[in-house]
Structures are given as structure tokens and as C-alpha cells.
Amino acid sequence: MPVPIPRQRAVPAVEGGQAQTAPDPGVEPSQARTAGAEHSSASLGMTLLVIEDDPAQTLSVPALLDAAGKPIKVRTARNLTEAERLLTDDVHCILLDLSLPAPGRTVASGGAGSSGGAGASGSSGGAGASDGAADELGTLKHVLRLAPRHAVLALTASNDIERATEAVRVGAQDYLFRDELDSRVLTRAIRYAVERKRADIAQRQLTESRLRAQENARLERGLLPTPLLDGSPLRFAARYRPGRSRALLGGDFYDAVRTPDGTVHAMIGDVCGHGPDEAALGVELRIAWRALTFAGLCGDELLSTLQQVLEHERPDDEIFATLCTVDISPDGRRAGLCLAGHPSPLIARSGGLAELLPYENSGPALGLLPRARWPRQQVELGGAWSLMLYTDGLIEGRVEAGSKRRLGQDGMVAMVRRQISEGLSGDGLLQAAVSEVRDLNGGELTDDVAVVLLERGPRA
């Protein structure tokens, strides 16, 4: 048998978190209050907030049990102001009477209280019926704005099927008719509405996460460099693998440009750390390097300016960056080399074995010493050669899964020598090198890896 919604407005009890529960038929009020208190203290079940203004008390809500057999607690609010106060985090579902007037509007005599009769059906005719429909949807929209994460059930008269379905379109999880409020229908509707709302929120969060990931991927792809080598006879190849899971950009960075005098400038660098801040700093350093190179700076002057950029842009004073720059003469036979705490490049000349370029005259990493200097070394390249610049992620991987021994520069040199002897060059050489280092490590590398290869053929 349906039980009328409790009309006792014990505000202190509600504000203290003690929700009103519908008593069982035939139970004395004092016994019902005692039983309700025992249920409340024993466990926390679901809570239903009913928003309606029914002076005639024609609306009845039966005693309800949730899926675990616990009583569903019921709170009531006569208006939206009171509903906003009672809408606490422990409310799981809202049952909204659509005949409640929208915020800022008053209802004529026989309005909200006669929601079960002809007044609620919109039969008053003309503009009044149209305004009534707008009011009811306005009320629902207001509640949805107040409770964006709560399930909402729309309550209306049985002859308002169109308005009920419109309420679902606007955002309610389901609708109910007044004359169908038995315990079975209402309990099922509450459970369905709560689960559907959870699913909707989860799906929205998943969609937002996917869109955010796609946007980040587009952004990161846009930040990867496009070498400007038009007119150069040198061949260029690069490989990039960030250490962060599901990232496209890490703290490593590289670039290559050809200036109007025919000199080819290339660089590769590594910001300490692997997070998005380090990736952003690497992009800033790369863009600054390109701008300074086109402005005519090189060697110590360029690196000193880059250190100033790093010191102003880094999020922490402990952040530093290593860097390797080369400037290859227009005839391709000589190069200037500057190292700022970075591993020395690998060169393979025609008819000779791959070897490391000199490292003795290198300078410190950027950001470590305020007045550091970076000498520029002159290197003879020869007629045909391959020059490989890389970050330490390529040489710090393990030689086998579970081993503490790292590949190191000697292991990398031996590996590249073997791959060149097998006829690999260009992009294929870089692909084989990165893949073999990963295989030796027994899985993905934890550090970022960037590798750049510049090649000059015998006829260049």
C-alpha cells in the first residue's frame, strides 16, 4: 500500500544528514522513527530526493528497498530553493514533479497543487498551455544544472506522455506517471536511472579523454620539427621515441636547417626529465636554436644565448639540458662541432669503420655553470660519410632483460658497425638501431630516444 510522502520538515535533522524514510504501514510513528534511526546508523543506503509541491498530499511514495535490501531513504522539498539545500552528496536520485513552477514564475490558483488533475494536463488552452510546457521544461533544466551528476526521474500525469518523453530528451534519465508509483516500478526506475547516469558520466569522461588525447597528439605532432634542407645534397633521416607512456613528444629535441650560404646546421639535445614541462622546454630550445642559427650565430655565442633562454624558461633551477651542434661546410667535407655535456656523434667514413668524434674539448651542459664556454672543434669529414647524432637514451638501455649492464657507447659503435657492414644506411639504419636497442633492453626504453643521421654520398 502506498504511503504518503512524510510532511514533517525537521530541518535540523535534515541538515545533520538524517534523511526522512517512508514508514511501513501499520507501524506506530514512534516505532518507525526508531527503526529509521537504526537503519541510518547501521548502514548507508541509497537516498531519493523528491521535489514536489502537493498541498493535497495526493502524491504517495511506497516503502522502497535497494538492490542490497536496504531501505531507500526519502527526502522531500517543496520548491527548488529547498531542494538545492537538501541536495547533498549522499543523494543518488531525484524525483522531480514537472508541474512544479519554473524559477521566477508564480502559479495561479489551482496550479501546482492540482498537478494530478486537468490543470496539469495543459488543457487550459491557448498561450497558457504553451507557457506551462515551457515552465515545466524550465524547471527540469534548472534541476539538471543544479545536479549535473545526479540521476533525475521526471514525474507527470499519465496524459502527459509527450511532455514526459520531451523531459528525457532534455536530460532526465526516465519518466514516471503518478498513478504508477508502486514499489516495484519506482525501485526499478531508481536503480535504472542511477546506473544509466553513471554510464553516461563514464562515457562522457571517456569521450573527453579521447578528444583530449587526440588534441594532444595533434599538438605534439605539430611541435616535431620539419628540417629545412632545400638545396642541400645531404640526405637526412631521424627517429624519435619518447619515454613517457602514450606520449609523442619527450624531453629530447633535434633540428636541421640550411642557411643561405649553403652551410647545413644540425643539432640534437636532451632536457633532463621526461614530463610535459621538459618536453615543452625542449621545443622552446629547438625553436630558439633555429631562430639564432638563421640570425648567423654559431658555436659559443649560440650556446651562451641558448643557456639564457633555458635559465628564463625552465620551471626549476635544477633543470639542465645537453646539446650537440654541428655546422657542415657547403662543400660537405668539414664541420664545426660543439658539445654541451652531450655524447659525441658517430661518424662512418667511406672505406673506414664507424667511430666517435673527439670529445675532449666539450663544455658543460646548459644551465649548470653561469659563465660557461663551449669551444668549437673543426672536424674533417671526407668525401662520403654518415654522421649520426643521438641522445643518451640510445646507449643507456640494458643489454638484456634483467641485466644491470648497459649498452654504452662502445656497444653502440659495435652495433652500428655491424649494421653498416650488412648494407644498411639512411632511414633503414636508424630503424634497425632503435629496434635492436629496444630488443636488447627486453622491452620499451624508459628514457627518450632521438637519433639524427646526415649522409653525403660519393657524388655529392
JOCOR-V930918 format. One record per residue. N is the residue number from 1. RES is the residue in one small letter. SS is DSSP state (h for helix, s for strand, l for the rest). PSI is psi in radians with two decimals (NA if undefined). D_FIRST is the distance of its C-alpha to the first C-alpha in Angstrom with 1 decimal. Layout:
n:N res:RES ss:SS psi:PSI d_first:D_FIRST
n:N res:RES ss:SS psi:PSI d_first:D_FIRST
//
This chain:
n:1 res:m ss:l psi:2.31 d_first:0.0
n:2 res:p ss:l psi:2.57 d_first:3.8
n:3 res:v ss:l psi:2.31 d_first:6.4
n:4 res:p ss:s psi:2.57 d_first:9.8
n:5 res:i ss:l psi:2.31 d_first:12.6
n:6 res:p ss:l psi:2.32 d_first:14.8
n:7 res:r ss:l psi:0.00 d_first:17.9
n:8 res:q ss:l psi:2.15 d_first:20.2
n:9 res:r ss:l psi:1.23 d_first:23.2
n:10 res:a ss:l psi:1.45 d_first:24.9
n:11 res:v ss:h psi:-0.78 d_first:27.5
n:12 res:p ss:h psi:-0.67 d_first:29.6
n:13 res:a ss:h psi:-0.74 d_first:26.7
n:14 res:v ss:h psi:-0.77 d_first:25.9
n:15 res:e ss:h psi:-0.44 d_first:29.6
n:16 res:g ss:l psi:0.03 d_first:30.0
n:17 res:g ss:l psi:0.15 d_first:27.6
n:18 res:q ss:l psi:1.74 d_first:24.6
n:19 res:a ss:l psi:2.62 d_first:21.6
n:20 res:q ss:l psi:2.35 d_first:18.5
n:21 res:t ss:l psi:2.58 d_first:15.5
n:22 res:a ss:l psi:2.18 d_first:11.8
n:23 res:p ss:l psi:2.72 d_first:11.3
n:24 res:d ss:l psi:2.55 d_first:9.2
n:25 res:p ss:l psi:2.46 d_first:7.4
n:26 res:g ss:l psi:0.00 d_first:10.4
n:27 res:v ss:l psi:2.33 d_first:12.9
n:28 res:e ss:l psi:2.53 d_first:15.8
n:29 res:p ss:h psi:-0.70 d_first:16.6
n:30 res:s ss:h psi:-0.69 d_first:19.9
n:31 res:q ss:h psi:-0.65 d_first:18.5
n:32 res:a ss:h psi:-0.74 d_first:16.0
n:33 res:r ss:h psi:-0.67 d_first:19.1
n:34 res:t ss:h psi:-0.78 d_first:21.2
n:35 res:a ss:h psi:-0.71 d_first:19.0
n:36 res:g ss:h psi:-0.71 d_first:18.7
n:37 res:a ss:h psi:-0.68 d_first:22.5
n:38 res:e ss:h psi:-0.75 d_first:23.0
n:39 res:h ss:h psi:-0.74 d_first:21.1
n:40 res:s ss:h psi:-0.69 d_first:23.1
n:41 res:s ss:h psi:-0.46 d_first:26.4
n:42 res:a ss:h psi:-0.74 d_first:25.9
n:43 res:s ss:l psi:2.78 d_first:25.4
n:44 res:l ss:l psi:1.95 d_first:24.9
n:45 res:g ss:l psi:-2.78 d_first:22.1
n:46 res:m ss:l psi:2.71 d_first:21.2
n:47 res:t ss:s psi:2.31 d_first:20.6
n:48 res:l ss:s psi:2.23 d_first:18.9
n:49 res:l ss:s psi:2.04 d_first:20.5
n:50 res:v ss:s psi:2.15 d_first:18.7
n:51 res:i ss:s psi:1.88 d_first:21.5
n:52 res:e ss:l psi:2.74 d_first:20.6
n:53 res:d ss:l psi:1.75 d_first:21.7
n:54 res:d ss:l psi:1.38 d_first:19.3
n:55 res:p ss:l psi:-0.56 d_first:20.6
n:56 res:a ss:l psi:-0.11 d_first:18.4
n:57 res:q ss:l psi:0.73 d_first:15.3
n:58 res:t ss:l psi:-0.31 d_first:13.7
n:59 res:l ss:l psi:2.22 d_first:12.8
n:60 res:s ss:s psi:2.40 d_first:9.5
n:61 res:v ss:l psi:2.15 d_first:9.5
n:62 res:p ss:l psi:2.87 d_first:6.9
n:63 res:a ss:l psi:2.36 d_first:8.7
n:64 res:l ss:l psi:2.59 d_first:11.6
n:65 res:l ss:s psi:2.47 d_first:14.5
n:66 res:d ss:l psi:-3.05 d_first:17.9
n:67 res:a ss:l psi:-0.46 d_first:20.3
n:68 res:a ss:l psi:0.09 d_first:21.7
n:69 res:g ss:l psi:0.17 d_first:18.5
n:70 res:k ss:l psi:2.56 d_first:18.7
n:71 res:p ss:s psi:2.39 d_first:16.0
n:72 res:i ss:l psi:2.09 d_first:16.4
n:73 res:k ss:s psi:2.54 d_first:17.4
n:74 res:v ss:s psi:2.23 d_first:16.6
n:75 res:r ss:s psi:2.62 d_first:19.3
n:76 res:t ss:s psi:2.57 d_first:19.5
n:77 res:a ss:s psi:2.33 d_first:22.7
n:78 res:r ss:l psi:-0.38 d_first:23.5
n:79 res:n ss:l psi:3.06 d_first:26.6
n:80 res:l ss:h psi:-0.52 d_first:28.6
n:81 res:t ss:h psi:-0.79 d_first:30.9
n:82 res:e ss:h psi:-0.63 d_first:28.1
n:83 res:a ss:h psi:-0.70 d_first:26.7
n:84 res:e ss:h psi:-0.61 d_first:30.1
n:85 res:r ss:h psi:-0.60 d_first:30.3
n:86 res:l ss:h psi:-0.12 d_first:26.9
n:87 res:l ss:l psi:1.39 d_first:27.8
n:88 res:t ss:l psi:3.06 d_first:29.2
n:89 res:d ss:l psi:-0.37 d_first:30.1
n:90 res:d ss:l psi:0.00 d_first:27.1
n:91 res:v ss:l psi:2.25 d_first:24.8
n:92 res:h ss:l psi:-0.54 d_first:24.2
n:93 res:c ss:s psi:2.61 d_first:22.3
n:94 res:i ss:s psi:2.28 d_first:22.0
n:95 res:l ss:s psi:1.89 d_first:19.4
n:96 res:l ss:s psi:2.17 d_first:21.7
n:97 res:d ss:s psi:2.00 d_first:21.0
n:98 res:l ss:l psi:-0.27 d_first:24.1
n:99 res:s ss:l psi:-0.09 d_first:24.5
n:100 res:l ss:l psi:2.36 d_first:25.5
n:101 res:p ss:l psi:2.61 d_first:29.3
n:102 res:a ss:l psi:2.77 d_first:31.8
n:103 res:p ss:l psi:2.34 d_first:33.9
n:104 res:g ss:l psi:0.00 d_first:36.7
n:105 res:r ss:l psi:2.57 d_first:35.3
n:106 res:t ss:l psi:2.73 d_first:33.8
n:107 res:v ss:l psi:2.34 d_first:31.4
n:108 res:a ss:l psi:2.98 d_first:32.6
n:109 res:s ss:l psi:2.31 d_first:30.8
n:110 res:g ss:l psi:0.26 d_first:27.5
n:111 res:g ss:l psi:-1.65 d_first:27.5
n:112 res:a ss:h psi:-0.66 d_first:24.8
n:113 res:g ss:h psi:-0.34 d_first:22.6
n:114 res:s ss:h psi:0.53 d_first:22.5
n:115 res:s ss:l psi:-0.40 d_first:21.6
n:116 res:g ss:l psi:-0.17 d_first:19.0
n:117 res:g ss:l psi:-2.69 d_first:21.8
n:118 res:a ss:h psi:-0.53 d_first:25.3
n:119 res:g ss:h psi:-0.56 d_first:26.7
n:120 res:a ss:h psi:-0.28 d_first:24.9
n:121 res:s ss:h psi:-0.11 d_first:26.1
n:122 res:g ss:l psi:0.37 d_first:29.7
n:123 res:s ss:l psi:0.09 d_first:30.8
n:124 res:s ss:l psi:-0.31 d_first:33.0
n:125 res:g ss:l psi:2.80 d_first:35.8
n:126 res:g ss:h psi:-2.53 d_first:38.9
n:127 res:a ss:h psi:-0.50 d_first:39.3
n:128 res:g ss:h psi:-0.71 d_first:36.1
n:129 res:a ss:h psi:-0.72 d_first:34.0
n:130 res:s ss:h psi:-0.76 d_first:36.1
n:131 res:d ss:h psi:-0.65 d_first:35.8
n:132 res:g ss:h psi:-0.75 d_first:32.1
n:133 res:a ss:h psi:-0.74 d_first:31.9
n:134 res:a ss:h psi:-0.69 d_first:34.4
n:135 res:d ss:h psi:-0.78 d_first:32.4
n:136 res:e ss:h psi:-0.74 d_first:29.2
n:137 res:l ss:h psi:-0.58 d_first:31.1
n:138 res:g ss:h psi:-0.67 d_first:33.1
n:139 res:t ss:h psi:-0.79 d_first:30.0
n:140 res:l ss:h psi:-0.79 d_first:28.9
n:141 res:k ss:h psi:-0.64 d_first:32.5
n:142 res:h ss:h psi:-0.75 d_first:32.6
n:143 res:v ss:h psi:-0.70 d_first:29.6
n:144 res:l ss:h psi:-0.59 d_first:31.2
n:145 res:r ss:h psi:-0.64 d_first:34.4
n:146 res:l ss:h psi:-0.61 d_first:32.7
n:147 res:a ss:l psi:1.21 d_first:30.9
n:148 res:p ss:l psi:-0.35 d_first:33.1
n:149 res:r ss:l psi:0.17 d_first:31.9
n:150 res:h ss:l psi:2.56 d_first:28.1
n:151 res:a ss:s psi:2.44 d_first:25.7
n:152 res:v ss:s psi:2.24 d_first:24.4
n:153 res:l ss:s psi:2.27 d_first:21.6
n:154 res:a ss:s psi:2.34 d_first:22.1
n:155 res:l ss:s psi:2.26 d_first:19.4
n:156 res:t ss:s psi:3.06 d_first:20.4
n:157 res:a ss:l psi:2.75 d_first:19.8
n:158 res:s ss:l psi:-0.37 d_first:19.9
n:159 res:n ss:l psi:0.20 d_first:23.5
n:160 res:d ss:l psi:0.76 d_first:24.8
n:161 res:i ss:h psi:-0.67 d_first:25.3
n:162 res:e ss:h psi:-0.73 d_first:28.9
n:163 res:r ss:h psi:-0.61 d_first:28.0
n:164 res:a ss:h psi:-0.79 d_first:25.3
n:165 res:t ss:h psi:-0.58 d_first:27.9
n:166 res:e ss:h psi:-0.60 d_first:30.5
n:167 res:a ss:h psi:-0.68 d_first:28.3
n:168 res:v ss:h psi:-0.67 d_first:28.4
n:169 res:r ss:h psi:-0.63 d_first:32.1
n:170 res:v ss:h psi:-0.55 d_first:32.6
n:171 res:g ss:l psi:-0.10 d_first:31.0
n:172 res:a ss:l psi:2.62 d_first:27.2
n:173 res:q ss:l psi:-0.48 d_first:26.0
n:174 res:d ss:s psi:3.04 d_first:23.5
n:175 res:y ss:s psi:2.72 d_first:21.5
n:176 res:l ss:s psi:2.65 d_first:17.9
n:177 res:f ss:s psi:2.53 d_first:16.9
n:178 res:r ss:h psi:-0.70 d_first:14.5
n:179 res:d ss:h psi:0.15 d_first:12.8
n:180 res:e ss:h psi:0.27 d_first:12.3
n:181 res:l ss:l psi:1.16 d_first:10.4
n:182 res:d ss:l psi:2.96 d_first:8.0
n:183 res:s ss:h psi:-0.66 d_first:8.9
n:184 res:r ss:h psi:-0.87 d_first:11.7
n:185 res:v ss:h psi:-0.78 d_first:13.4
n:186 res:l ss:h psi:-0.72 d_first:13.3
n:187 res:t ss:h psi:-0.79 d_first:14.5
n:188 res:r ss:h psi:-0.71 d_first:17.2
n:189 res:a ss:h psi:-0.71 d_first:18.2
n:190 res:i ss:h psi:-0.84 d_first:18.8
n:191 res:r ss:h psi:-0.76 d_first:20.8
n:192 res:y ss:h psi:-0.79 d_first:22.7
n:193 res:a ss:h psi:-0.74 d_first:23.5
n:194 res:v ss:h psi:-0.82 d_first:24.7
n:195 res:e ss:h psi:-0.67 d_first:26.9
n:196 res:r ss:h psi:-0.67 d_first:28.2
n:197 res:k ss:h psi:-0.74 d_first:29.2
n:198 res:r ss:h psi:-0.75 d_first:31.0
n:199 res:a ss:h psi:-0.70 d_first:32.8
n:200 res:d ss:h psi:-0.76 d_first:33.8
n:201 res:i ss:h psi:-0.78 d_first:35.2
n:202 res:a ss:h psi:-0.73 d_first:37.0
n:203 res:q ss:h psi:-0.69 d_first:38.5
n:204 res:r ss:h psi:-0.74 d_first:39.6
n:205 res:q ss:h psi:-0.69 d_first:41.2
n:206 res:l ss:h psi:-0.76 d_first:42.9
n:207 res:t ss:h psi:-0.76 d_first:44.2
n:208 res:e ss:h psi:-0.69 d_first:45.5
n:209 res:s ss:h psi:-0.73 d_first:47.1
n:210 res:r ss:h psi:-0.75 d_first:48.8
n:211 res:l ss:h psi:-0.69 d_first:50.0
n:212 res:r ss:h psi:-0.71 d_first:51.3
n:213 res:a ss:h psi:-0.71 d_first:53.1
n:214 res:q ss:h psi:-0.72 d_first:54.6
n:215 res:e ss:h psi:-0.73 d_first:55.8
n:216 res:n ss:h psi:-0.70 d_first:57.3
n:217 res:a ss:h psi:-0.75 d_first:59.0
n:218 res:r ss:h psi:-0.71 d_first:60.5
n:219 res:l ss:h psi:-0.81 d_first:61.7
n:220 res:e ss:h psi:-0.70 d_first:63.2
n:221 res:r ss:h psi:-0.67 d_first:64.9
n:222 res:g ss:h psi:-0.44 d_first:66.4
n:223 res:l ss:h psi:-0.26 d_first:67.7
n:224 res:l ss:l psi:2.49 d_first:69.7
n:225 res:p ss:l psi:2.66 d_first:73.3
n:226 res:t ss:l psi:1.82 d_first:75.2
n:227 res:p ss:l psi:2.46 d_first:78.8
n:228 res:l ss:s psi:1.53 d_first:81.4
n:229 res:l ss:l psi:0.41 d_first:84.4
n:230 res:d ss:l psi:2.29 d_first:85.6
n:231 res:g ss:l psi:-0.12 d_first:89.3
n:232 res:s ss:l psi:2.44 d_first:89.5
n:233 res:p ss:l psi:-0.12 d_first:90.8
n:234 res:l ss:l psi:2.51 d_first:88.7
n:235 res:r ss:s psi:2.46 d_first:85.7
n:236 res:f ss:s psi:2.43 d_first:82.4
n:237 res:a ss:s psi:2.67 d_first:79.4
n:238 res:a ss:s psi:2.64 d_first:76.5
n:239 res:r ss:s psi:2.45 d_first:73.6
n:240 res:y ss:s psi:2.28 d_first:70.7
n:241 res:r ss:s psi:1.87 d_first:67.9
n:242 res:p ss:l psi:2.61 d_first:65.7
n:243 res:g ss:l psi:-0.41 d_first:64.6
n:244 res:r ss:l psi:2.44 d_first:61.1
n:245 res:s ss:l psi:2.32 d_first:58.4
n:246 res:r ss:l psi:0.32 d_first:57.5
n:247 res:a ss:l psi:2.72 d_first:60.0
n:248 res:l ss:l psi:-0.27 d_first:62.7
n:249 res:l ss:l psi:2.32 d_first:64.8
n:250 res:g ss:l psi:-2.79 d_first:66.0
n:251 res:g ss:l psi:-0.16 d_first:68.6
n:252 res:d ss:s psi:2.64 d_first:71.5
n:253 res:f ss:s psi:2.72 d_first:73.2
n:254 res:y ss:s psi:2.89 d_first:76.3
n:255 res:d ss:s psi:2.86 d_first:78.2
n:256 res:a ss:s psi:2.33 d_first:81.5
n:257 res:v ss:s psi:2.77 d_first:83.4
n:258 res:r ss:s psi:2.13 d_first:86.9
n:259 res:t ss:l psi:2.87 d_first:88.8
n:260 res:p ss:l psi:-0.42 d_first:91.3
n:261 res:d ss:l psi:0.02 d_first:94.3
n:262 res:g ss:l psi:-0.08 d_first:93.0
n:263 res:t ss:l psi:2.36 d_first:91.8
n:264 res:v ss:s psi:2.17 d_first:88.6
n:265 res:h ss:s psi:2.33 d_first:86.5
n:266 res:a ss:s psi:2.64 d_first:83.7
n:267 res:m ss:s psi:2.77 d_first:81.5
n:268 res:i ss:s psi:2.50 d_first:78.8
n:269 res:g ss:s psi:2.99 d_first:76.9
n:270 res:d ss:s psi:2.00 d_first:74.2
n:271 res:v ss:s psi:2.31 d_first:72.0
n:272 res:c ss:l psi:2.38 d_first:71.0
n:273 res:g ss:l psi:3.00 d_first:67.3
n:274 res:h ss:l psi:0.10 d_first:64.9
n:275 res:g ss:l psi:-3.11 d_first:62.2
n:276 res:p ss:h psi:-0.54 d_first:61.6
n:277 res:d ss:h psi:-0.73 d_first:63.7
n:278 res:e ss:h psi:-0.67 d_first:66.6
n:279 res:a ss:h psi:-0.74 d_first:66.1
n:280 res:a ss:h psi:-0.71 d_first:66.2
n:281 res:l ss:h psi:-0.69 d_first:69.4
n:282 res:g ss:h psi:-0.72 d_first:71.0
n:283 res:v ss:h psi:-0.74 d_first:70.5
n:284 res:e ss:h psi:-0.74 d_first:72.0
n:285 res:l ss:h psi:-0.69 d_first:75.0
n:286 res:r ss:h psi:-0.79 d_first:75.5
n:287 res:i ss:h psi:-0.70 d_first:75.4
n:288 res:a ss:h psi:-0.72 d_first:77.8
n:289 res:w ss:h psi:-0.78 d_first:80.1
n:290 res:r ss:h psi:-0.78 d_first:80.3
n:291 res:a ss:h psi:-0.76 d_first:81.0
n:292 res:l ss:h psi:-0.61 d_first:83.6
n:293 res:t ss:h psi:-0.79 d_first:85.3
n:294 res:f ss:h psi:-0.38 d_first:85.7
n:295 res:a ss:l psi:-0.09 d_first:87.1
n:296 res:g ss:l psi:0.10 d_first:89.9
n:297 res:l ss:l psi:2.61 d_first:88.9
n:298 res:c ss:l psi:3.00 d_first:89.2
n:299 res:g ss:h psi:-2.41 d_first:89.9
n:300 res:d ss:h psi:-0.68 d_first:89.8
n:301 res:e ss:h psi:-0.74 d_first:89.2
n:302 res:l ss:h psi:-0.81 d_first:86.1
n:303 res:l ss:h psi:-0.60 d_first:84.6
n:304 res:s ss:h psi:-0.70 d_first:85.3
n:305 res:t ss:h psi:-0.70 d_first:83.4
n:306 res:l ss:h psi:-0.63 d_first:80.5
n:307 res:q ss:h psi:-0.65 d_first:80.3
n:308 res:q ss:h psi:-0.73 d_first:79.9
n:309 res:v ss:h psi:-0.82 d_first:77.1
n:310 res:l ss:h psi:-0.76 d_first:75.3
n:311 res:e ss:h psi:-0.54 d_first:75.8
n:312 res:h ss:h psi:-0.49 d_first:74.2
n:313 res:e ss:h psi:-0.33 d_first:71.3
n:314 res:r ss:l psi:2.50 d_first:70.3
n:315 res:p ss:l psi:-0.26 d_first:67.1
n:316 res:d ss:l psi:2.51 d_first:68.8
n:317 res:d ss:l psi:-0.27 d_first:72.4
n:318 res:e ss:l psi:-0.18 d_first:72.2
n:319 res:i ss:l psi:2.35 d_first:71.7
n:320 res:f ss:l psi:3.01 d_first:74.9
n:321 res:a ss:s psi:2.45 d_first:75.8
n:322 res:t ss:s psi:2.72 d_first:78.5
n:323 res:l ss:s psi:2.51 d_first:80.4
n:324 res:c ss:s psi:2.18 d_first:83.1
n:325 res:t ss:s psi:2.51 d_first:85.0
n:326 res:v ss:s psi:2.49 d_first:87.8
n:327 res:d ss:s psi:2.01 d_first:89.9
n:328 res:i ss:s psi:2.24 d_first:91.8
n:329 res:s ss:l psi:2.74 d_first:95.1
n:330 res:p ss:l psi:-0.54 d_first:95.4
n:331 res:d ss:l psi:-0.11 d_first:97.7
n:332 res:g ss:l psi:0.18 d_first:95.1
n:333 res:r ss:l psi:-0.21 d_first:97.6
n:334 res:r ss:s psi:2.79 d_first:96.7
n:335 res:a ss:s psi:2.64 d_first:93.7
n:336 res:g ss:s psi:2.34 d_first:93.0
n:337 res:l ss:s psi:2.29 d_first:90.4
n:338 res:c ss:s psi:2.29 d_first:88.5
n:339 res:l ss:s psi:2.23 d_first:86.1
n:340 res:a ss:s psi:1.41 d_first:83.8
n:341 res:g ss:l psi:0.33 d_first:82.6
n:342 res:h ss:l psi:2.62 d_first:81.7
n:343 res:p ss:l psi:2.53 d_first:82.8
n:344 res:s ss:l psi:2.49 d_first:86.0
n:345 res:p ss:l psi:2.87 d_first:85.8
n:346 res:l ss:s psi:2.27 d_first:87.0
n:347 res:i ss:s psi:2.42 d_first:89.8
n:348 res:a ss:s psi:1.84 d_first:91.1
n:349 res:r ss:s psi:2.72 d_first:94.5
n:350 res:s ss:l psi:2.19 d_first:96.1
n:351 res:g ss:l psi:0.02 d_first:97.9
n:352 res:g ss:l psi:2.99 d_first:96.6
n:353 res:l ss:l psi:2.62 d_first:93.7
n:354 res:a ss:l psi:2.42 d_first:90.7
n:355 res:e ss:s psi:2.85 d_first:91.1
n:356 res:l ss:s psi:2.48 d_first:89.6
n:357 res:l ss:l psi:2.79 d_first:91.3
n:358 res:p ss:l psi:2.52 d_first:92.8
n:359 res:y ss:l psi:-0.11 d_first:90.4
n:360 res:e ss:l psi:-0.67 d_first:93.0
n:361 res:n ss:l psi:0.59 d_first:93.1
n:362 res:s ss:l psi:2.85 d_first:89.3
n:363 res:g ss:s psi:3.10 d_first:87.6
n:364 res:p ss:l psi:2.91 d_first:84.4
n:365 res:a ss:l psi:2.66 d_first:80.9
n:366 res:l ss:s psi:2.36 d_first:79.9
n:367 res:g ss:l psi:-0.01 d_first:78.4
n:368 res:l ss:l psi:-0.80 d_first:80.1
n:369 res:l ss:l psi:2.24 d_first:83.4
n:370 res:p ss:l psi:-0.70 d_first:83.9
n:371 res:r ss:l psi:0.78 d_first:87.5
n:372 res:a ss:l psi:2.82 d_first:87.5
n:373 res:r ss:l psi:2.60 d_first:89.8
n:374 res:w ss:l psi:1.70 d_first:89.4
n:375 res:p ss:l psi:2.59 d_first:92.8
n:376 res:r ss:l psi:2.14 d_first:93.1
n:377 res:q ss:s psi:2.45 d_first:94.7
n:378 res:q ss:s psi:2.26 d_first:96.8
n:379 res:v ss:s psi:2.33 d_first:96.1
n:380 res:e ss:s psi:2.16 d_first:98.1
n:381 res:l ss:l psi:-0.64 d_first:95.9
n:382 res:g ss:l psi:-2.92 d_first:98.5
n:383 res:g ss:l psi:-1.00 d_first:98.5
n:384 res:a ss:l psi:2.34 d_first:95.4
n:385 res:w ss:s psi:2.88 d_first:92.5
n:386 res:s ss:s psi:2.24 d_first:88.8
n:387 res:l ss:s psi:2.10 d_first:87.3
n:388 res:m ss:s psi:2.10 d_first:83.9
n:389 res:l ss:s psi:2.48 d_first:82.0
n:390 res:y ss:s psi:2.84 d_first:79.0
n:391 res:t ss:l psi:2.92 d_first:76.6
n:392 res:d ss:h psi:-0.19 d_first:76.3
n:393 res:g ss:h psi:-0.45 d_first:73.1
n:394 res:l ss:h psi:-0.46 d_first:75.4
n:395 res:i ss:l psi:-0.10 d_first:77.4
n:396 res:e ss:l psi:0.01 d_first:74.9
n:397 res:g ss:l psi:2.75 d_first:72.9
n:398 res:r ss:s psi:2.74 d_first:73.4
n:399 res:v ss:l psi:-0.24 d_first:75.8
n:400 res:e ss:l psi:2.74 d_first:73.2
n:401 res:a ss:l psi:2.28 d_first:69.6
n:402 res:g ss:l psi:-0.17 d_first:69.5
n:403 res:s ss:l psi:2.62 d_first:73.1
n:404 res:k ss:l psi:-0.20 d_first:74.1
n:405 res:r ss:l psi:2.27 d_first:77.1
n:406 res:r ss:s psi:2.83 d_first:76.8
n:407 res:l ss:l psi:-0.85 d_first:78.6
n:408 res:g ss:h psi:3.03 d_first:80.7
n:409 res:q ss:h psi:-0.66 d_first:83.3
n:410 res:d ss:h psi:-0.75 d_first:85.7
n:411 res:g ss:h psi:-0.66 d_first:83.0
n:412 res:m ss:h psi:-0.76 d_first:82.1
n:413 res:v ss:h psi:-0.79 d_first:85.8
n:414 res:a ss:h psi:-0.70 d_first:86.3
n:415 res:m ss:h psi:-0.80 d_first:83.2
n:416 res:v ss:h psi:-0.68 d_first:84.3
n:417 res:r ss:h psi:-0.81 d_first:87.9
n:418 res:r ss:h psi:-0.75 d_first:86.7
n:419 res:q ss:h psi:-0.66 d_first:84.4
n:420 res:i ss:h psi:-0.68 d_first:87.3
n:421 res:s ss:h psi:-0.39 d_first:89.6
n:422 res:e ss:l psi:0.05 d_first:87.1
n:423 res:g ss:l psi:0.15 d_first:87.6
n:424 res:l ss:l psi:2.54 d_first:84.5
n:425 res:s ss:l psi:2.95 d_first:84.7
n:426 res:g ss:h psi:-2.42 d_first:82.7
n:427 res:d ss:h psi:-0.63 d_first:79.0
n:428 res:g ss:h psi:-0.63 d_first:79.2
n:429 res:l ss:h psi:-0.77 d_first:80.8
n:430 res:l ss:h psi:-0.73 d_first:78.1
n:431 res:q ss:h psi:-0.75 d_first:75.3
n:432 res:a ss:h psi:-0.70 d_first:77.0
n:433 res:a ss:h psi:-0.86 d_first:77.6
n:434 res:v ss:h psi:-0.71 d_first:74.0
n:435 res:s ss:h psi:-0.73 d_first:72.6
n:436 res:e ss:h psi:-0.69 d_first:75.0
n:437 res:v ss:h psi:-0.71 d_first:74.2
n:438 res:r ss:h psi:-0.75 d_first:70.5
n:439 res:d ss:h psi:-0.73 d_first:71.2
n:440 res:l ss:h psi:-0.62 d_first:73.4
n:441 res:n ss:h psi:-0.27 d_first:70.7
n:442 res:g ss:l psi:0.38 d_first:68.3
n:443 res:g ss:l psi:-2.97 d_first:65.7
n:444 res:e ss:l psi:2.50 d_first:65.1
n:445 res:l ss:l psi:2.51 d_first:67.3
n:446 res:t ss:l psi:-0.36 d_first:65.8
n:447 res:d ss:l psi:2.74 d_first:68.2
n:448 res:d ss:l psi:2.60 d_first:68.8
n:449 res:v ss:s psi:2.22 d_first:71.6
n:450 res:a ss:s psi:2.37 d_first:73.8
n:451 res:v ss:s psi:2.32 d_first:77.0
n:452 res:v ss:s psi:2.38 d_first:79.5
n:453 res:l ss:s psi:2.20 d_first:82.4
n:454 res:l ss:s psi:2.30 d_first:85.4
n:455 res:e ss:s psi:2.48 d_first:88.1
n:456 res:r ss:s psi:2.10 d_first:91.5
n:457 res:g ss:l psi:2.98 d_first:93.1
n:458 res:p ss:l psi:-0.42 d_first:96.8
n:459 res:r ss:l psi:0.03 d_first:97.5
n:460 res:a ss:l psi:NA d_first:95.6
//
